Amino acid sequence: MVLRHSGLLLGSLCVLVSSGAALAAEIPSSAFSALQWRSIGPYRGGRAVAVAGVPGQPNVFYFGAASGGVWKTIDAGATWKPIFDSEPIASIGAIAVAPSNPD
């Protein structure tokens, strides 16, 4: 009984996957013409090593970069501001937000 159900499930999955692939092939390229690339991180970029959010403020995050510097966003990552660039630090390995002062 278990093997029969497993076979039916596997067959159903194959049909779903193949029908999904067929649907994806039928989407005209004009459907994507209005899409544009946008930056979702800091302009300077780099590898983030440490990230922290602020409890109760879902749009506020900080991250520490491997190349140094701490960045802050208040709009859920649409824009980032450097807040630690003047410090002579080679890399940020950890970051935490003080509950008593999340700024």
N, C-alpha and C positions, 0 to 999 in steps of 0.2 A: 504494500500500500504506500509506503514512504517513497519507494523508488518511482512509482507511477506519478505521484504528486510532484516529485523533484523533476521528472521528465517533462511534465506539463508546465511547470514553472520555468524550466530552462527554455522550452519551446516558446513560451509566451514572451520571455525576455528577448529571444532572438527576433521575434516578429516586431516587438517594440523598438529595438535598436535599429533594425533595418528600415522600418517605416520612418523613424526619426531622421535617419540619414537621407532618405528620399525627400522628406520635407525640407531639410536644410539645403539640399541641392536646388530646390525650386524657388528659393528666395532671390529676387532680382537684385543685382548690385546697386540699383538706384535706391533701394531701401536704406542703404548705408551712406548715401551721399550727403546727408545733413550732419553726420557725425564729424566731430573735430577732436584732434588730440589736444590735451591740456596738461599742464604741470600739476601734479598733486603733492609735490614735496618742495623742499627749499631749493632755490635757484642754484645754490652752490653744490647741492647734491652730496653724495658720499654714502658710506655705509653706516647705518645706525647700529649702535652697540647697545644702547640702553634707552628704554622708553618708559614713561610714567604718565598716568592720567590723573585727573583731579576728581575725587569722589564728589558727586553732586553737581559737577560741571561737565556734562557729556561732550562738549566741544573743545575742551582745553586739554592739551597734551604737551609734554616736553620730550625731547629726545637728545641724547648725547651721541655725537659723531665719532667714528674711529679716528678721523683726522683732527679731532679737537673741536671744541665749541659745543654749546647747548643752544637748542632752538626751541621756540614756543609757538604754538598755534592756539588761537581762540575761536577759530571757525572750522573746526574738525579737519584741518589739513589743507584747506583751500589756499591759505597763505601762512608763511612761517617767518618769524623774526629771530635774528641771532640775539641772544641775551648774555653771552659769556665769551665773546670773541676777543676781548682785551686781555684775557688771562693767558699766560704762557704755558698752556697745557698741551701735551702731544696727543693725548687720546682720552676720551671719556669712557670709562668702563662700567660705571653704575650711576644710577640717578634715582632719587627719591623725592617725594613731595612732602613737606612738613604739614601735617594736618592743622597745626595752629596758624600757619601762614602759607597757603598754597601759591602765593605769588613769588 
